[in-house]
Amino acid sequence: MSELSPSVRERFAASGLSHMLSVSGLHVGLIAAAVMLLAQVAGLRRAAANVVIVLVTAIYVLVIGAPLPAVRAAAMLGIVALSQATQRPTSPWAALAAGGGLALIEPRSVLDLGYQLSIVGMVALVAAGALNKRWEAVRGGGWRPVLARGLVVSTVATLLTTPLVAATFGQGSFVPPVTNL
């Protein structure tokens, strides 16, 4: 981020895509997905693959300096992997609560904008997922329901995170529902 010019950072912010620049749950998820694909190609069973995914992700988070949003995402990944290993269903809200529990260990984390956006963004994603399950218009296959589900997720995330961004930077954008599709 520090190597980007202010004008490039402003353009990312104006388009609602600045989250692409910060190491957060998105990047942790991409690492986990890549490791999962490699584990599948290698023929690992699900339990072994989950162990590898969690270990590689934890190492990645440590190597990058353990930014709070990445730690939250890794904790959530670990909870989901553990629930799968023990064959127990896990509510996404419970996983989010576990990931958000970092504030109990490091209370100052609640003052970090990245951490705040990470938690609020995940609340939005989980809530939008629940909304999509209940809304008839976004059910089914084909491109229209898929597009509608994506628009619901992106809109809910924008509505919940824009006040934090606006309060911090003095500006908000309502373009993200479209740009994040």
Accessible surface in RSA format (square Angstrom, percent):
REM  Atomic radii and reference values for relative SASA: ProtOr
REM  Chains: A
REM  Algorithm: Lee & Richards
REM  Probe-radius: 1.40
REM  Slices: 20
REM RES _ NUM      All-atoms   Total-Side   Main-Chain    Non-polar    All polar
REM                ABS   REL    ABS   REL    ABS   REL    ABS   REL    ABS   REL
RES MET A   1   118.36  61.3  77.10  51.0  41.26  98.2  77.51  65.9  40.85  54.1
RES SER A   2   108.08  91.3  74.68  99.7  33.39  76.9  54.58 116.2  53.49  74.9
RES GLU A   3   171.49  98.5 136.07 102.9  35.42  84.3  55.94 108.2 115.55  94.3
RES LEU A   4    59.62  33.2  54.13  38.7   5.49  13.8  55.45  38.9   4.17  11.2
RES SER A   5    50.89  43.0  40.53  54.1  10.36  23.9  44.00  93.7   6.90   9.7
RES PRO A   6    84.65  61.7  83.79  76.4   0.85   3.1  84.65  69.9   0.00   0.0
RES SER A   7    57.42  48.5  53.11  70.9   4.31   9.9  42.39  90.3  15.04  21.1
RES VAL A   8    42.76  28.1  42.63  38.6   0.13   0.3  42.76  37.2   0.00   0.0
RES ARG A   9    77.30  32.5  74.54  38.0   2.75   6.6  19.75  27.0  57.55  34.9
RES GLU A  10   110.01  63.2 107.03  81.0   2.98   7.1  36.79  71.2  73.22  59.8
RES ARG A  11   154.53  64.9 148.59  75.7   5.94  14.1  72.53  99.1  82.00  49.7
RES PHE A  12    62.58  31.3  61.07  37.8   1.50   3.9  62.58  37.9   0.00   0.0
RES ALA A  13    36.63  33.7  25.18  38.9  11.44  26.0  26.28  37.0  10.35  27.4
RES ALA A  14    59.13  54.4  48.07  74.2  11.06  25.2  53.31  75.1   5.82  15.4
RES SER A  15    31.63  26.7  27.51  36.7   4.12   9.5  28.68  61.1   2.94   4.1
RES GLY A  16    14.63  18.0   0.00   N/A  14.63  18.0   9.77  26.8   4.87  10.9
RES LEU A  17    44.96  25.0  44.96  32.2   0.00   0.0  44.96  31.6   0.00   0.0
RES SER A  18    49.47  41.8  46.39  61.9   3.08   7.1  17.72  37.7  31.75  44.5
RES HIS A  19    79.16  43.3  73.63  51.2   5.52  14.1  57.00  58.7  22.16  25.8
RES MET A  20    92.97  48.1  81.09  53.7  11.88  28.3  74.60  63.4  18.37  24.3
RES LEU A  21    43.56  24.3  24.80  17.7  18.76  47.1  27.65  19.4  15.90  42.8
RES SER A  22    49.11  41.5  46.00  61.4   3.10   7.2  38.03  81.0  11.08  15.5
RES VAL A  23    55.59  36.6  47.34  42.9   8.25  19.9  47.34  41.1   8.25  22.4
RES SER A  24    17.64  14.9  17.64  23.5   0.00   0.0  13.42  28.6   4.22   5.9
RES GLY A  25    18.07  22.3   0.00   N/A  18.07  22.3  10.11  27.7   7.97  17.8
RES LEU A  26    70.97  39.5  56.77  40.6  14.20  35.7  64.79  45.5   6.18  16.6
RES HIS A  27    43.38  23.7  42.56  29.6   0.82   2.1  26.20  27.0  17.18  20.0
RES VAL A  28     2.97   2.0   2.97   2.7   0.00   0.0   2.97   2.6   0.00   0.0
RES GLY A  29    36.87  45.5   0.00   N/A  36.87  45.5  32.31  88.7   4.57  10.2
RES LEU A  30   105.66  58.8 100.07  71.6   5.59  14.0 100.59  70.6   5.07  13.7
RES ILE A  31    53.11  30.2  52.89  39.4   0.22   0.5  53.11  38.2   0.00   0.0
RES ALA A  32    10.41   9.6   9.59  14.8   0.83   1.9   9.88  13.9   0.53   1.4
RES ALA A  33    41.17  37.9  38.25  59.0   2.92   6.7  40.63  57.2   0.54   1.4
RES ALA A  34    49.33  45.4  44.42  68.5   4.91  11.2  47.89  67.4   1.44   3.8
RES VAL A  35    16.68  11.0  16.55  15.0   0.13   0.3  16.55  14.4   0.13   0.4
RES MET A  36    66.26  34.3  66.26  43.8   0.00   0.0  49.52  42.1  16.73  22.2
RES LEU A  37   106.89  59.5 106.61  76.3   0.28   0.7 106.76  75.0   0.13   0.4
RES LEU A  38   122.86  68.4 119.35  85.4   3.51   8.8 119.66  84.0   3.20   8.6
RES ALA A  39     4.35   4.0   0.49   0.8   3.86   8.8   3.83   5.4   0.52   1.4
RES GLN A  40   105.08  58.8  85.28  62.3  19.81  47.2  36.93  78.6  68.15  51.7
RES VAL A  41   131.19  86.3  99.78  90.3  31.41  75.7 107.02  93.0  24.17  65.6
RES ALA A  42    76.36  70.2  37.17  57.4  39.20  89.2  48.54  68.4  27.83  73.7
RES GLY A  43    60.70  74.9   0.00   N/A  60.70  74.9  32.34  88.7  28.36  63.5
RES LEU A  44    75.15  41.9  57.83  41.4  17.32  43.5  59.72  41.9  15.42  41.5
RES ARG A  45   180.87  75.9 171.48  87.4   9.40  22.4  80.96 110.6  99.91  60.6
RES ARG A  46   134.90  56.6 123.50  63.0  11.40  27.1  69.08  94.4  65.82  39.9
RES ALA A  47    50.83  46.7  44.04  68.0   6.79  15.4  47.13  66.4   3.70   9.8
RES ALA A  48    39.54  36.4  31.63  48.8   7.91  18.0  38.74  54.5   0.81   2.1
RES ALA A  49     6.35   5.8   6.35   9.8   0.00   0.0   6.35   8.9   0.00   0.0
RES ASN A  50    14.12   9.7  13.04  12.6   1.09   2.6   4.63  11.1   9.49   9.2
RES VAL A  51    88.67  58.3  84.25  76.3   4.42  10.6  88.67  77.0   0.00   0.0
RES VAL A  52    54.46  35.8  53.33  48.3   1.13   2.7  54.46  47.3   0.00   0.0
RES ILE A  53    11.52   6.6  11.52   8.6   0.00   0.0  11.52   8.3   0.00   0.0
RES VAL A  54    44.67  29.4  43.84  39.7   0.83   2.0  43.96  38.2   0.71   1.9
RES LEU A  55   103.42  57.6 103.27  73.9   0.15   0.4 103.27  72.5   0.15   0.4
RES VAL A  56    57.83  38.1  56.81  51.4   1.02   2.5  57.18  49.7   0.65   1.8
RES THR A  57     0.92   0.7   0.92   0.9   0.00   0.0   0.92   1.2   0.00   0.0
RES ALA A  58    40.68  37.4  37.74  58.2   2.94   6.7  39.93  56.2   0.75   2.0
RES ILE A  59   102.24  58.2 101.98  76.0   0.26   0.6 102.24  73.6   0.00   0.0
RES TYR A  60    50.90  23.8  46.57  26.5   4.33  11.3  37.80  28.4  13.11  16.2
RES VAL A  61     7.94   5.2   7.94   7.2   0.00   0.0   7.94   6.9   0.00   0.0
RES LEU A  62   129.05  71.9 112.76  80.7  16.29  40.9 113.09  79.4  15.96  43.0
RES VAL A  63   118.99  78.3  88.17  79.8  30.81  74.3  95.37  82.9  23.62  64.1
RES ILE A  64    59.13  33.6  27.99  20.9  31.14  75.1  36.65  26.4  22.48  61.0
RES GLY A  65    59.71  73.6   0.00   N/A  59.71  73.6  34.74  95.3  24.97  55.9
RES ALA A  66    37.61  34.6  26.58  41.0  11.03  25.1  26.58  37.4  11.03  29.2
RES PRO A  67    41.93  30.6  30.94  28.2  10.99  40.0  41.93  34.6   0.00   0.0
RES LEU A  68    40.26  22.4  37.81  27.1   2.44   6.1  37.81  26.6   2.44   6.6
RES PRO A  69    12.68   9.2  12.68  11.6   0.00   0.0  12.68  10.5   0.00   0.0
RES ALA A  70     0.00   0.0   0.00   0.0   0.00   0.0   0.00   0.0   0.00   0.0
RES VAL A  71    41.21  27.1  40.38  36.6   0.83   2.0  40.78  35.4   0.43   1.2
RES ARG A  72    11.23   4.7  10.52   5.4   0.71   1.7   0.71   1.0  10.52   6.4
RES ALA A  73    10.51   9.7   6.24   9.6   4.27   9.7   7.15  10.1   3.36   8.9
RES ALA A  74    20.92  19.2  14.47  22.3   6.45  14.7  14.92  21.0   6.00  15.9
RES ALA A  75    39.79  36.6  26.06  40.2  13.74  31.2  37.60  53.0   2.19   5.8
RES MET A  76    19.45  10.1  19.16  12.7   0.28   0.7  19.45  16.5   0.00   0.0
RES LEU A  77    45.56  25.4  40.35  28.9   5.20  13.1  44.56  31.3   1.00   2.7
RES GLY A  78    21.29  26.3   0.00   N/A  21.29  26.3  16.80  46.1   4.50  10.1
RES ILE A  79    58.04  33.0  56.82  42.3   1.22   2.9  56.90  41.0   1.14   3.1
RES VAL A  80    60.01  39.5  60.01  54.3   0.00   0.0  60.01  52.1   0.00   0.0
RES ALA A  81    12.69  11.7  10.00  15.4   2.69   6.1  11.61  16.4   1.08   2.9
RES LEU A  82   109.66  61.1 105.51  75.5   4.15  10.4 109.08  76.6   0.59   1.6
RES SER A  83    12.62  10.7   9.27  12.4   3.35   7.7   8.14  17.3   4.48   6.3
RES GLN A  84    74.95  41.9  56.73  41.5  18.23  43.4  31.57  67.2  43.39  32.9
RES ALA A  85    66.33  61.0  34.02  52.5  32.30  73.5  40.43  56.9  25.90  68.6
RES THR A  86    75.36  53.6  54.77  55.5  20.59  49.1  58.29  78.3  17.07  25.8
RES GLN A  87   159.16  89.0 130.40  95.3  28.76  68.5  43.27  92.1 115.90  87.9
RES ARG A  88   162.45  68.2 155.68  79.4   6.77  16.1  41.66  56.9 120.79  73.2
RES PRO A  89   128.30  93.5  97.19  88.6  31.11 113.1 108.60  89.7  19.70 122.4
RES THR A  90    47.42  33.7  16.52  16.7  30.90  73.6  15.34  20.6  32.08  48.5
RES SER A  91    55.10  46.6  41.62  55.6  13.48  31.0  40.31  85.8  14.79  20.7
RES PRO A  92    74.46  54.3  68.18  62.1   6.29  22.9  74.46  61.5   0.00   0.0
RES TRP A  93   114.48  45.9 110.14  53.3   4.34  10.2  92.69  49.4  21.79  35.4
RES ALA A  94    52.94  48.7  40.63  62.7  12.31  28.0  47.27  66.6   5.67  15.0
RES ALA A  95     2.13   2.0   2.13   3.3   0.00   0.0   2.13   3.0   0.00   0.0
RES LEU A  96    11.98   6.7  11.40   8.2   0.57   1.4  11.40   8.0   0.57   1.5
RES ALA A  97    70.29  64.6  49.85  76.9  20.44  46.5  61.13  86.1   9.16  24.3
RES ALA A  98    45.17  41.5  19.58  30.2  25.58  58.2  32.06  45.1  13.11  34.7
RES GLY A  99     1.13   1.4   0.00   N/A   1.13   1.4   0.00   0.0   1.13   2.5
RES GLY A 100    19.34  23.9   0.00   N/A  19.34  23.9  11.35  31.2   7.99  17.9
RES GLY A 101    18.88  23.3   0.00   N/A  18.88  23.3  16.77  46.0   2.10   4.7
RES LEU A 102    26.55  14.8  22.34  16.0   4.22  10.6  24.48  17.2   2.07   5.6
RES ALA A 103    23.36  21.5  18.52  28.6   4.84  11.0  18.63  26.2   4.73  12.5
RES LEU A 104   159.13  88.6 130.82  93.6  28.31  71.2 133.94  94.1  25.19  67.8
RES ILE A 105   143.55  81.7 117.51  87.5  26.04  62.8 123.28  88.8  20.27  55.0
RES GLU A 106    62.80  36.1  62.80  47.5   0.00   0.0  23.91  46.3  38.88  31.7
RES PRO A 107    88.45  64.5  83.65  76.3   4.79  17.4  85.41  70.5   3.04  18.9
RES ARG A 108   179.89  75.5 173.09  88.2   6.81  16.2  66.77  91.3 113.12  68.6
RES SER A 109     2.03   1.7   0.00   0.0   2.03   4.7   1.95   4.2   0.08   0.1
RES VAL A 110    73.28  48.2  67.93  61.5   5.35  12.9  68.65  59.7   4.62  12.5
RES LEU A 111   138.93  77.4 115.77  82.8  23.15  58.2 116.49  81.8  22.44  60.4
RES ASP A 112    58.58  41.0  50.85  50.6   7.73  18.3  13.48  31.7  45.10  45.0
RES LEU A 113    40.28  22.4  34.77  24.9   5.51  13.8  35.09  24.6   5.18  14.0
RES GLY A 114    30.61  37.8   0.00   N/A  30.61  37.8  23.77  65.2   6.84  15.3
RES TYR A 115     8.47   4.0   8.47   4.8   0.00   0.0   7.09   5.3   1.38   1.7
RES GLN A 116    50.39  28.2  46.56  34.0   3.82   9.1  19.47  41.4  30.91  23.4
RES LEU A 117    45.84  25.5  41.73  29.9   4.11  10.3  41.95  29.5   3.89  10.5
RES SER A 118    12.53  10.6   0.94   1.3  11.59  26.7  11.42  24.3   1.10   1.5
RES ILE A 119    37.59  21.4  37.59  28.0   0.00   0.0  37.59  27.1   0.00   0.0
RES VAL A 120    40.57  26.7  40.37  36.6   0.19   0.5  40.57  35.2   0.00   0.0
RES GLY A 121    14.78  18.2   0.00   N/A  14.78  18.2  14.78  40.6   0.00   0.0
RES MET A 122    37.25  19.3  36.63  24.2   0.62   1.5  23.59  20.1  13.66  18.1
RES VAL A 123    49.04  32.3  49.04  44.4   0.00   0.0  49.04  42.6   0.00   0.0
RES ALA A 124     0.00   0.0   0.00   0.0   0.00   0.0   0.00   0.0   0.00   0.0
RES LEU A 125    80.15  44.6  73.07  52.3   7.08  17.8  73.38  51.5   6.77  18.2
RES VAL A 126    16.14  10.6   8.04   7.3   8.10  19.5  13.81  12.0   2.33   6.3
RES ALA A 127    34.52  31.7  28.86  44.5   5.66  12.9  30.85  43.4   3.68   9.7
RES ALA A 128     0.20   0.2   0.00   0.0   0.20   0.4   0.20   0.3   0.00   0.0
RES GLY A 129    28.35  35.0   0.00   N/A  28.35  35.0  27.29  74.9   1.06   2.4
RES ALA A 130    35.36  32.5  29.45  45.4   5.91  13.4  33.02  46.5   2.34   6.2
RES LEU A 131    85.81  47.8  81.39  58.2   4.42  11.1  85.02  59.7   0.79   2.1
RES ASN A 132    14.53  10.0  11.39  11.0   3.14   7.6   7.07  17.0   7.47   7.2
RES LYS A 133   159.86  78.0 144.49  88.7  15.37  36.6  95.97  86.4  63.89  68.1
RES ARG A 134   190.72  80.1 166.57  84.9  24.15  57.5  56.60  77.4 134.13  81.3
RES TRP A 135   118.92  47.7 115.71  56.0   3.21   7.5  96.06  51.2  22.86  37.1
RES GLU A 136   124.69  71.6 116.60  88.2   8.08  19.2  64.72 125.2  59.97  49.0
RES ALA A 137    67.46  62.0  37.35  57.6  30.11  68.5  50.01  70.4  17.45  46.2
RES VAL A 138     0.23   0.2   0.21   0.2   0.02   0.1   0.21   0.2   0.02   0.1
RES ARG A 139   116.58  48.9 101.01  51.5  15.57  37.1  45.36  62.0  71.22  43.2
RES GLY A 140    52.10  64.3   0.00   N/A  52.10  64.3  38.88 106.7  13.22  29.6
RES GLY A 141    61.97  76.4   0.00   N/A  61.97  76.4  36.26  99.5  25.71  57.6
RES GLY A 142    53.70  66.2   0.00   N/A  53.70  66.2  39.35 108.0  14.35  32.1
RES TRP A 143   166.92  67.0 156.12  75.6  10.80  25.4 138.34  73.8  28.58  46.4
RES ARG A 144   166.32  69.8 161.23  82.2   5.09  12.1  53.95  73.7 112.36  68.1
RES PRO A 145    22.69  16.5  21.75  19.8   0.94   3.4  22.47  18.6   0.22   1.4
RES VAL A 146    84.00  55.3  80.27  72.7   3.73   9.0  80.27  69.7   3.73  10.1
RES LEU A 147    83.60  46.6  79.68  57.0   3.93   9.9  83.42  58.6   0.18   0.5
RES ALA A 148    29.53  27.2  24.38  37.6   5.15  11.7  28.92  40.7   0.61   1.6
RES ARG A 149    72.01  30.2  71.87  36.6   0.15   0.4  30.50  41.7  41.51  25.2
RES GLY A 150    26.53  32.7   0.00   N/A  26.53  32.7  23.57  64.7   2.96   6.6
RES LEU A 151    73.53  41.0  73.53  52.6   0.00   0.0  73.53  51.6   0.00   0.0
RES VAL A 152    15.76  10.4  12.00  10.9   3.75   9.0  15.73  13.7   0.03   0.1
RES VAL A 153    42.16  27.7  42.16  38.2   0.00   0.0  42.16  36.6   0.00   0.0
RES SER A 154     9.32   7.9   4.17   5.6   5.14  11.8   8.68  18.5   0.64   0.9
RES THR A 155    46.44  33.0  46.44  47.1   0.00   0.0  40.06  53.8   6.37   9.6
RES VAL A 156    28.58  18.8  28.27  25.6   0.31   0.7  28.58  24.8   0.00   0.0
RES ALA A 157    23.00  21.2  22.92  35.4   0.08   0.2  23.00  32.4   0.00   0.0
RES THR A 158     6.77   4.8   3.16   3.2   3.61   8.6   4.54   6.1   2.23   3.4
RES LEU A 159   103.08  57.4  91.63  65.6  11.45  28.8  92.03  64.6  11.05  29.7
RES LEU A 160    73.64  41.0  64.75  46.3   8.90  22.4  65.85  46.2   7.79  21.0
RES THR A 161    26.99  19.2  26.99  27.4   0.00   0.0  11.59  15.6  15.40  23.3
RES THR A 162    13.92   9.9  12.27  12.4   1.65   3.9   8.85  11.9   5.07   7.7
RES PRO A 163    80.67  58.8  69.83  63.7  10.84  39.4  76.61  63.3   4.06  25.2
RES LEU A 164    45.70  25.5  44.89  32.1   0.81   2.0  45.70  32.1   0.00   0.0
RES VAL A 165    40.85  26.9  40.85  37.0   0.00   0.0  40.85  35.5   0.00   0.0
RES ALA A 166    35.98  33.1  30.13  46.5   5.85  13.3  30.43  42.9   5.55  14.7
RES ALA A 167    90.05  82.8  48.37  74.6  41.68  94.8  60.81  85.6  29.23  77.4
RES THR A 168    73.79  52.5  41.27  41.8  32.53  77.5  34.63  46.5  39.17  59.2
RES PHE A 169   125.67  62.9  95.97  59.4  29.71  77.3 102.55  62.2  23.12  66.2
RES GLY A 170    69.21  85.4   0.00   N/A  69.21  85.4  34.99  96.0  34.22  76.6
RES GLN A 171    93.84  52.5  86.36  63.1   7.48  17.8  36.59  77.9  57.25  43.4
RES GLY A 172    41.38  51.0   0.00   N/A  41.38  51.0   7.17  19.7  34.21  76.6
RES SER A 173    20.43  17.3  10.49  14.0   9.94  22.9  14.78  31.5   5.65   7.9
RES PHE A 174   140.43  70.3 118.06  73.1  22.37  58.2 119.22  72.3  21.21  60.7
RES VAL A 175    78.82  51.9  74.25  67.2   4.56  11.0  78.82  68.5   0.00   0.0
RES PRO A 176    11.96   8.7  11.96  10.9   0.00   0.0  11.96   9.9   0.00   0.0
RES PRO A 177    17.82  13.0  17.82  16.2   0.00   0.0  17.82  14.7   0.00   0.0
RES VAL A 178   104.03  68.5  96.77  87.6   7.26  17.5  96.77  84.1   7.26  19.7
RES THR A 179    50.40  35.8  24.77  25.1  25.62  61.1  31.34  42.1  19.06  28.8
RES ASN A 180    56.34  38.9  26.71  25.8  29.63  71.4  16.27  39.2  40.07  38.7
RES LEU A 181    98.02  54.6  35.12  25.1  62.90 158.1  54.98  38.6  43.04 115.8
END  Absolute sums over single chains surface
CHAIN  1 A    10957.1       8886.3       2070.9       7970.9       2986.2
END  Absolute sums over all chains
TOTAL         10957.1       8886.3       2070.9       7970.9       2986.2
